[in-house]
Amino acid sequence: MALMPLTALAQINGAGYYRVQNKASQRFLLLVDNRGSINWSNTSVDLGAFQTIGTFDENVCWNPATICYIEGTSKANFYNISGQGLDLYKITDTYMKFTKQNDGSYIISGEATKAGATVAKTLYDSAKPKNPADINTGGTSGYQYWYVRPVKSTGNYYFGIKPDFQATMENNDRYYTTVYASFPFELGSGMKAYYPTAISGQYVKVGPLVHSVPAATPVIVECSSDQPTDNRVDIKSSSASTTGNRLTGVYYCNDVIDAAHRNVTEYRPTNMRVLGKAADGRLAFITDRTLKYIPANKAYLTVPTGTPETLYVCTVFPENAIETVAADGSTAVQRGVYSLSGLRLADTADGLQKGVYIVNGRKTVVR
C-alpha cells in the first residue's frame, strides 16, 4: 500500500498515540530500547534507542514499537515522547521541539541552554536504503523532516494484530499470537484476548478479555483472519484487569553488538513455554528449542522444571485435572505420584497398589 504524506493527517492534535514518519525515506520511528542520553555539556548524543523502519504493510502496521505517546509540555512546541517502557525526557533530561513546516511536516530537535549558550540537535533519518536504519543528529538535507501520524482504527495509519499461526482451541479454529504493547487497546470484530491463570498436568487454563486489553498487559489474541488490516484495534483507555495473569511480556529484542543497547531475553526451554501449535494442531504453550531470544512485543509462560513440553490451552480444565500451587504462590504442576493428603510416594505410577492418587497433578484411579 502506497502511503502519501497527507498534511491533514500529519499533525499533533493533543496528547495521544502517534507514528512518526520521515518525509524523505518514508520510514517510521521504531523504539528498540529504553536507554540513551544527551550530554549537552559536550554535545555527545546516544540515540541507540531509536531506529526507523519502512514498508507499512509488511513491518509497521502490526508493530507496537512504531507507536509513540506524544504529550505537550508547558512550553509551546515542546513535547515528550514515550512508549515501550521508554521516556525520552527521563533519559535525555530535555523535551523535543517540534517546529512545524508549511507542508505539515516537523523538524524535531532537542534544545538545552548551558552557561548562556543554547545547543540544538536536529533528528535526521539515514539517507541509506537500510531497513531498519539509524537515527542521526545530522545528515543529508531533506531527511530532517517528519510527519506525525495519529493512530486510528480507520484510515491508512491503523494498528492491526498480525497472528503467528492458525490453530484449534476447543474445536474453534482461529489465528493466534501473543501481544505485549505499552498502550491499551479495544479489540475489533471477530477478535478475543485471553491470559493464562493456571496450569494443571498438560493443560493451561485461560481467562477471557472479550473487548479491552489494558496497557502493558501481555495477552493471547485470537483473530478470525491472518491479515492485520482485518484485525484493527482502537487504541484508547481501558478499565479491564487481568488478575492472575501468568504471562510475562517482552518489549525489546535488540540483538546488537553495542552493549549499551543490547536488550534481549534469552529463551530457556527448561522453564519457559511459548505460544504455538501442538503436533495435533491444537493451541498450546510449547517448547521451541530453535528459539534463542523471546521476540519483541511477545510473551512467554514461566513454568517449573519438569513441566510437560506441551501445555494445551483450554478455558476449562478437563475433568479430574487438579490445580496445584507452587511455593511462590503461583499455580504450578506437581510432578510425580502423591497421596490425596499430599505425601509424595514415587516418581511414576508403575507398581502402585489399587487406590486413588495424584499423578502429575491429576487425580488418577489405579484399579
C-alpha positions as CSV (number, residue, x, y, z in Angstrom):
1,M,0.0,0.0,0.0
2,A,1.5,3.4,-1.0
3,L,1.2,5.9,1.7
4,M,1.2,9.5,0.6
5,P,2.1,12.3,3.0
6,L,-1.3,13.7,3.8
7,T,-0.9,17.0,5.6
8,A,-4.4,16.8,7.0
9,L,-3.3,13.8,9.0
10,A,0.3,14.9,9.7
11,Q,-0.1,16.9,12.8
12,I,0.0,16.8,16.6
13,N,-3.5,17.3,18.0
14,G,-3.2,16.9,21.7
15,A,-1.6,14.2,23.8
16,G,-2.1,10.8,22.3
17,Y,-0.7,7.9,20.3
18,Y,1.1,8.7,17.0
19,R,3.5,7.3,14.5
20,V,6.4,9.5,13.4
21,Q,7.3,9.1,9.7
22,N,10.3,10.6,7.8
23,K,9.2,12.6,4.8
24,A,12.2,11.6,2.6
25,S,12.7,7.9,3.5
26,Q,9.0,7.2,4.3
27,R,10.3,5.1,7.2
28,F,8.7,5.2,10.6
29,L,10.3,5.8,14.0
30,L,10.9,2.5,15.8
31,L,11.6,2.2,19.6
32,V,14.1,-0.6,20.1
33,D,15.5,0.1,23.6
34,N,14.8,2.2,26.6
35,R,18.4,3.5,27.1
36,G,20.2,6.6,25.7
37,S,21.4,10.0,26.7
38,I,22.2,13.5,25.5
39,N,25.2,15.2,27.2
40,W,24.7,18.9,26.5
41,S,27.9,20.0,28.1
42,N,30.0,18.2,25.4
43,T,27.2,17.8,22.9
44,S,27.6,14.0,22.8
45,V,24.4,12.1,21.8
46,D,23.4,8.5,22.2
47,L,20.3,7.8,20.2
48,G,20.6,4.0,20.1
49,A,17.0,3.6,21.5
50,F,15.7,4.8,18.1
51,Q,15.7,3.4,14.6
52,T,13.4,3.8,11.6
53,I,11.7,1.0,9.7
54,G,9.8,1.0,6.4
55,T,7.1,-0.7,4.3
56,F,3.9,-0.1,6.2
57,D,2.0,-3.3,5.3
58,E,5.0,-5.6,6.0
59,N,6.7,-4.1,9.0
60,V,4.8,-1.2,10.5
61,C,1.0,-1.6,10.7
62,W,1.2,-4.5,13.2
63,N,4.3,-3.4,15.2
64,P,3.7,-1.8,18.7
65,A,7.2,-0.4,18.7
66,T,6.3,2.1,15.9
67,I,3.7,3.7,18.2
68,C,4.7,6.6,20.5
69,Y,2.8,8.6,23.1
70,I,3.5,12.3,22.4
71,E,2.5,14.8,25.1
72,G,2.9,18.5,25.2
73,T,4.6,20.5,27.9
74,S,4.1,23.9,29.5
75,K,6.4,25.3,26.8
76,A,4.9,25.8,23.4
77,N,6.0,23.4,20.7
78,F,8.0,21.2,23.1
79,Y,6.9,17.6,23.6
80,N,7.9,14.4,25.4
81,I,8.0,11.0,23.6
82,S,7.4,7.8,25.4
83,G,6.4,4.2,24.8
84,Q,7.8,0.6,25.1
85,G,8.9,1.4,28.7
86,L,11.0,4.4,27.3
87,D,10.5,8.0,28.5
88,L,12.6,10.4,26.4
89,Y,12.7,13.1,29.0
90,K,14.0,10.7,31.7
91,I,16.9,9.5,29.6
92,T,17.9,12.9,28.0
93,D,16.7,15.4,30.6
94,T,15.2,17.5,27.8
95,Y,12.0,17.8,25.8
96,M,11.9,17.7,22.0
97,K,10.9,20.8,20.0
98,F,8.6,20.2,17.0
99,T,8.9,23.0,14.5
100,K,6.0,22.8,12.0
101,Q,6.7,23.4,8.3
102,N,4.4,24.7,5.6
103,D,3.7,21.2,4.3
104,G,2.6,19.9,7.7
105,S,5.9,18.1,8.5
106,Y,8.0,18.9,11.5
107,I,11.7,19.5,12.3
108,I,12.3,17.6,15.6
109,S,15.2,18.9,17.7
110,G,16.5,18.8,21.2
111,E,17.5,22.1,22.8
112,A,19.3,23.0,26.0
113,T,20.9,26.1,27.4
114,K,24.2,25.8,29.4
115,A,26.1,28.9,30.7
116,G,24.1,31.1,28.5
117,A,24.7,29.1,25.3
118,T,21.9,27.2,23.5
119,V,22.8,23.9,21.8
120,A,20.3,22.3,19.4
121,K,20.4,18.8,17.9
122,T,18.1,18.0,15.0
123,L,16.9,14.5,14.2
124,Y,17.7,13.1,10.8
125,D,16.9,9.7,9.3
126,S,19.6,7.9,7.5
127,A,19.7,8.6,3.7
128,K,20.9,5.0,3.2
129,P,18.3,2.4,2.0
130,K,18.6,0.3,5.1
131,N,15.7,-1.3,6.9
132,P,15.9,-0.7,9.8
133,A,18.0,2.4,9.7
134,D,19.8,4.6,12.2
135,I,18.7,8.0,13.6
136,N,21.3,10.7,13.5
137,T,21.7,14.3,14.7
138,G,23.0,15.5,11.3
139,G,22.8,14.1,7.8
140,T,21.5,14.6,4.3
141,S,19.4,17.6,3.5
142,G,15.7,16.7,3.4
143,Y,15.9,13.8,5.9
144,Q,15.2,16.1,8.9
145,Y,11.5,16.5,8.1
146,W,9.0,14.2,9.9
147,Y,5.2,13.7,9.6
148,V,3.3,12.9,12.8
149,R,0.5,10.4,12.1
150,P,-2.3,9.9,14.6
151,V,-3.0,6.2,15.0
152,K,-6.7,5.3,14.4
153,S,-8.5,2.1,13.5
154,T,-9.8,3.8,10.3
155,G,-7.7,5.2,7.6
156,N,-4.1,4.4,6.5
157,Y,-2.2,4.5,9.7
158,Y,-4.1,1.9,11.8
159,F,-2.7,-0.6,14.2
160,G,-3.7,-4.2,13.5
161,I,-2.8,-7.6,15.0
162,K,-0.7,-9.9,13.0
163,P,-1.2,-13.6,14.0
164,D,1.7,-16.0,14.0
165,F,-0.2,-19.2,13.1
166,Q,-3.6,-21.0,12.8
167,A,-4.6,-23.5,15.5
168,T,-7.6,-25.1,17.2
169,M,-8.7,-24.4,20.7
170,E,-11.7,-26.4,22.0
171,N,-12.9,-27.1,18.4
172,N,-12.5,-23.4,17.5
173,D,-10.2,-23.0,14.5
174,R,-8.7,-19.4,14.6
175,Y,-5.5,-17.4,14.2
176,Y,-3.4,-16.7,17.3
177,T,-0.4,-14.7,18.6
178,T,0.8,-13.1,21.8
179,V,0.9,-9.3,22.1
180,Y,2.7,-7.1,24.6
181,A,2.1,-3.4,24.0
182,S,2.7,-0.3,26.2
183,F,-0.7,1.1,25.1
184,P,-4.3,-0.1,25.9
185,F,-6.5,-1.2,23.0
186,E,-10.0,-2.3,22.3
187,L,-10.4,-5.4,20.1
188,G,-12.2,-5.3,16.8
189,S,-14.9,-7.5,15.4
190,G,-14.2,-11.3,15.5
191,M,-11.3,-10.9,18.0
192,K,-10.8,-12.1,21.6
193,A,-8.0,-11.9,24.1
194,Y,-7.0,-14.4,26.8
195,Y,-4.5,-14.7,29.5
196,P,-3.3,-17.9,31.3
197,T,-4.3,-18.2,35.0
198,A,-3.4,-21.8,36.0
199,I,-1.5,-24.9,34.9
200,S,-2.6,-28.5,35.6
201,G,-0.9,-31.5,34.1
202,Q,-0.7,-30.9,30.4
203,Y,-3.1,-28.0,30.3
204,V,-3.1,-24.2,30.7
205,K,-6.4,-22.6,31.7
206,V,-7.0,-19.2,30.2
207,G,-9.4,-16.4,31.1
208,P,-11.0,-14.1,28.6
209,L,-10.7,-10.4,27.9
210,V,-13.5,-10.1,25.4
211,H,-13.2,-6.4,24.4
212,S,-10.4,-4.5,26.1
213,V,-6.7,-5.0,26.8
214,P,-5.0,-2.7,29.4
215,A,-1.7,-1.1,28.7
216,A,1.4,-3.2,29.4
217,T,-0.6,-6.4,29.6
218,P,0.7,-9.5,27.8
219,V,-2.2,-11.4,26.2
220,I,-3.0,-14.1,23.7
221,V,-5.0,-12.6,20.9
222,E,-7.4,-14.7,18.8
223,C,-8.4,-13.4,15.3
224,S,-10.6,-14.7,12.5
225,S,-8.1,-13.5,9.8
226,D,-4.4,-13.7,9.3
227,Q,-4.3,-10.1,7.9
228,P,-3.6,-7.1,10.2
229,T,-5.9,-4.9,8.1
230,D,-8.8,-7.2,9.1
231,N,-7.7,-7.2,12.8
232,R,-7.7,-3.5,13.5
233,V,-7.9,-2.3,17.1
234,D,-8.8,1.1,18.7
235,I,-6.0,2.5,20.9
236,K,-7.7,4.0,23.9
237,S,-8.1,3.8,27.7
238,S,-9.3,0.6,29.2
239,S,-10.6,-0.4,32.6
240,A,-10.2,-4.1,32.2
241,S,-7.9,-6.1,34.5
242,T,-6.0,-9.4,34.4
243,T,-5.7,-10.6,37.9
244,G,-3.6,-13.7,38.0
245,N,-2.1,-13.3,34.5
246,R,0.9,-15.7,34.3
247,L,2.3,-14.3,31.1
248,T,5.5,-12.2,31.0
249,G,5.8,-9.7,28.2
250,V,9.0,-8.5,26.4
251,Y,9.2,-5.1,24.8
252,Y,12.6,-5.5,23.2
253,C,14.8,-8.0,21.3
254,N,17.7,-5.7,20.3
255,D,20.4,-8.2,19.5
256,V,23.2,-5.7,18.8
257,I,27.0,-5.6,19.5
258,D,26.7,-2.3,21.3
259,A,26.5,-3.4,25.0
260,A,24.7,-0.1,25.9
261,H,21.7,-1.1,23.8
262,R,21.8,-4.8,23.7
263,N,18.4,-5.8,25.2
264,V,17.3,-9.4,24.8
265,T,15.5,-12.0,26.9
266,E,17.1,-15.4,26.4
267,Y,14.8,-18.3,25.9
268,R,15.2,-21.2,28.4
269,P,13.5,-24.4,27.3
270,T,13.5,-25.9,30.8
271,N,11.5,-23.1,32.4
272,M,9.8,-21.2,29.5
273,R,6.9,-22.1,27.1
274,V,5.9,-20.0,24.1
275,L,2.6,-20.0,22.3
276,G,2.5,-22.3,19.4
277,K,0.7,-25.2,17.7
278,A,1.0,-28.7,19.1
279,A,1.6,-31.7,16.7
280,D,-2.1,-32.4,16.5
281,G,-3.0,-28.8,15.6
282,R,-4.2,-27.6,19.0
283,L,-3.3,-24.3,20.5
284,A,-0.6,-24.9,23.2
285,F,2.3,-23.4,25.0
286,I,5.2,-25.4,23.6
287,T,8.9,-25.9,24.0
288,D,10.7,-24.4,21.0
289,R,14.4,-25.5,21.0
290,T,15.1,-23.4,17.9
291,L,14.3,-20.2,19.7
292,K,17.2,-18.1,21.0
293,Y,15.5,-15.0,22.3
294,I,11.9,-14.0,23.0
295,P,10.8,-11.8,20.1
296,A,10.0,-8.1,20.8
297,N,6.4,-7.4,21.9
298,K,5.7,-11.1,22.6
299,A,5.1,-13.0,25.8
300,Y,6.1,-16.3,27.4
301,L,4.9,-18.6,30.2
302,T,7.3,-19.4,33.1
303,V,7.0,-23.0,34.3
304,P,8.7,-25.1,36.9
305,T,11.4,-27.5,35.8
306,G,9.8,-30.8,34.8
307,T,6.7,-29.3,33.3
308,P,5.5,-31.2,30.1
309,E,7.0,-29.7,26.9
310,T,3.5,-29.2,25.5
311,L,0.7,-27.5,27.5
312,Y,-2.7,-27.4,25.8
313,V,-4.7,-24.2,26.1
314,C,-8.2,-24.5,27.4
315,T,-10.9,-22.3,29.1
316,V,-11.9,-25.1,31.5
317,F,-9.7,-27.8,32.8
318,P,-10.6,-31.4,31.8
319,E,-12.4,-33.5,34.4
320,N,-10.2,-34.6,37.3
321,A,-7.4,-32.2,36.5
322,I,-6.2,-30.7,39.8
323,E,-4.7,-27.3,40.1
324,T,-1.6,-27.1,42.4
325,V,0.2,-24.2,43.9
326,A,4.0,-23.6,43.9
327,A,5.9,-22.2,46.9
328,D,5.9,-18.7,45.5
329,G,2.1,-18.7,45.4
330,S,1.8,-19.2,41.6
331,T,-0.1,-22.1,40.1
332,A,2.3,-24.9,39.1
333,V,2.4,-28.7,38.4
334,Q,3.4,-31.3,40.9
335,R,5.4,-33.9,39.0
336,G,5.4,-37.4,40.4
337,V,2.9,-39.5,42.4
338,Y,1.3,-38.2,45.6
339,S,-1.3,-39.4,48.1
340,L,-4.5,-37.5,48.5
341,S,-3.0,-35.9,51.6
342,G,-0.1,-34.6,49.6
343,L,2.6,-37.1,50.6
344,R,5.0,-37.9,47.7
345,L,5.1,-41.6,47.0
346,A,7.0,-42.2,43.8
347,D,8.2,-40.7,40.5
348,T,5.9,-42.7,38.3
349,A,2.7,-44.7,38.6
350,D,4.4,-48.0,37.9
351,G,3.7,-50.7,40.5
352,L,1.2,-48.7,42.5
353,Q,-1.4,-50.6,44.6
354,K,-5.1,-50.1,43.9
355,G,-6.3,-46.7,45.1
356,V,-6.7,-43.1,44.2
357,Y,-3.5,-41.0,43.7
358,I,-2.4,-37.6,42.3
359,V,-0.2,-38.4,39.3
360,N,1.5,-35.4,37.7
361,G,-1.1,-33.0,39.0
362,R,-4.2,-35.1,38.1
363,K,-6.4,-37.4,40.2
364,T,-5.8,-40.9,39.0
365,V,-7.6,-44.2,40.0
366,V,-5.4,-47.3,39.9
367,R,-7.6,-50.5,39.6
